[in-house]
């Protein structure tokens, strides 16, 4: 009982000494996003900044572009794909200076002007870096077998390989450590 009281008083003192102000806390907001999908902007040129969020939705469904005014939801638009970044920028010099919202999603950048779809820019395809492509191929090979456990003596990894009765993964053979390439000798 005394331990519980002292731990609660220490957490209260930590909150009192915190530099952060909890302006709003809502654990039931159901907002799923990354820091790259958040922006603050004066969307209407009225001096009032709003929070623009690219919401990932639940399990990749119902992705939305949400705009919060204060602690309440001001507007919401459906997104076609998972957002990876949100940014605001000025498109023109007209008064009032209202920014557009850009949402990066897959190979596209969607531009919203006045919170309405305005333009869809398609990024040109790029050839993958051969080294990066090789790493992804190795990761795909590892994912077929589960966790990568190099055999003892072939890797500086401190953990021994697991004892299994299943098939032997390719990295347990005589191979170049970490590359998954068979040696000729």
N, C-alpha and C positions, 0 to 999 in steps of 0.2 A: 504494500500500500504506500509506504514511504517512498519506495523507488519510483512508483508511478507518479506520485506527486512531484518529486524532484525532476523527473524527465519532462513532465508537462510544463513546469516552471522554467526549465532551461530552454524548451522550444519556444515558449512565450517571450523569453528574454532575447532569443535569437531573432524572432520576428520584430521585436521592438528595436533592435540594433541594425536591422536590415536597411540597406540603402534603397530598396525597391518598395514601391507603393502598389498594393493590390487594388487597382482601380475596378477590376471586374474579374470575377472567378465564376465560371459556369461549367461544371464537369459534365453536364448533360447537353452541351452545345452540339455535339456530334460533328465537330469540324476536324477534318483530317487533312493536313497539308505539310509542306516543307517550308523552311525559312525562305527559300528562293521563290516561293509562290505567294509572298506577302509584300504589299506595297502600301504606302500612305500617299494620298494625293488630294489636291483641291480640285475635285472633278467638275465642279460647276462654276469655278471662278468667283465664289462668294466668300473666300477666306476660311471656309470650314473644311478641314481635312477629313477624309474618310479612309477607312481601312479596306483595301481591295485584297481579296483572298481567292486563290485558285484552289477550290476544295476538291480533294481526291475522291470523295464520296465513300460509300461503304463497299468494300471489296471490289473496287474498280467500277462500280455502277453509280449512276446519278452524279457525275462530275459537274460541278457548277462554278461559275464565277460569281462570288458573293461580295457585296459592298455593305459595310457596316457603318452606320452613323451613330456615334456614341457606342452604346452597348446593344443597340437594336439593329436588326437586319433591314437595310434600306432598299436593296434590290438584289435580284438573283437572275442569272442567265445560264442556260444549259450549255455545257461544253461537250464537244464531240469525242474528245479523247482525254487521257490523263494529262494534266498540266505538269510541266517540268519547271517553268519559271513564269513570273509575272513582272512586268515593268510598266512604268508610265513615262510618257514623253510628250513634248509639245510638237504638234505637226505643222502648225502655221502661226502666223503673227497676229491673227485676228483677235479683237477684244470682245468679250473677256477671254483671257488666256486659259483655255481649258485643255488639259492633257488628254491624250488618247491612251488606251490601255492595250498593251501587247501581251499575248499569252502564247508561250512556246509549248507546243504539244506535238510529239512525234516529229516528223519532218516538216511541220508547218509552223508558221507564226500567224496567229489570228490577231487582227487589229480591231479594237472596238472604239468607236467615236461616239460620244454622248451615251456610252454604255449600250450601244447597238452594234451588231456586226457591221464592219466597214470594209475590211480587206483581208484576204487570205494569201499569205506569201508562202510559196513552196521553196524549201531549201534545195539546192542542187545536190545530187548524190555524190558522195566522195568514196574513193577506193579506200578500203581499210588498210591501215599500216600493217605490213606483213608480220612484224614482231607481235603486235597486239592480236592479230588474227591467230597466230600460233598459240599464244597464251589462252585465248578463248577455246581453241580446239582441245588443248590440254585440260582445261576446266570441264569441258563437255565430257571428255574421257573419264575424268575423276568422278563426275556426277553419276556416271553409269554404275560405278562401283561403290558409291557412297563416299565416306571420308577417306582422304588419301593417307595411307599408312605406308611409307617407304620401308623396305626391309632393313633390318639392323645392319650396320656397317656401310650402307650405301648413302646414308644421309646423316647430317649432324643433328637430326631431330631426336630429342631425348626420350621420347615415348616408344616402347616396343610395338610391333605390329599386333593387331588383335588376333586372337585365336579363333579361327572360323573353320567350319566344315564345308563352306561354299567354294565356288571357283576361285582360283588364284588370280588376283588383279595383275595387269601387265607390268606394273612397277615392281613386282616381287621377283621378276626374272632377272637375268644378268643384263643390266642396262646401265646407261649413263645416268647418274643420280639426278633426279629432278626433271629430266627431259622426257622420259618415257620412250626413249629410242633404243632399240636393241643394239648391242655391241656385236662386232663380227668375231671376237676372239673368245 
